[in-house]
Amino acid sequence: MYAVSTVDQRVGEVVVLHGTARIDGVALGDVIVLDGGIIIQGQVSGSVIAMDGSVKLGSSAHVGGDVTARGRIAVSDGAVVDG
């Protein structure tokens, strides 16, 4: 699992080939997982793309771009998607 685990942690573009990406902090670019899921509790400036998996947006998630997944997209109350 690739994790941005603290609220004040910032990273750029996130690309995971196989596994899960969890963003609790800030991703300043896109979050892309080729084979696995994505969990967002923090902020993503770009898009969230799960090529072969699902996406879960928690209540504090904020995505500046689009959210795309081959699997299920679960959006909690309070989550914001601007794309």
Number of C-alpha atoms within 10 A of each C-alpha: 12 14 13 21 15 12 13 10 13 16 13 14 14 19 14 18 12 14 14 22 24 19 27 23 21 23 23 17 18 20 25 23 25 16 16 20 27 26 19 27 23 25 22 28 19 20 21 26 23 25 17 14 20 21 26 19 25 19 15 15 24 20 24 18 17 14 19 17 18 13 14 13 17 12 16 14 11 12 18 17 17 12 10
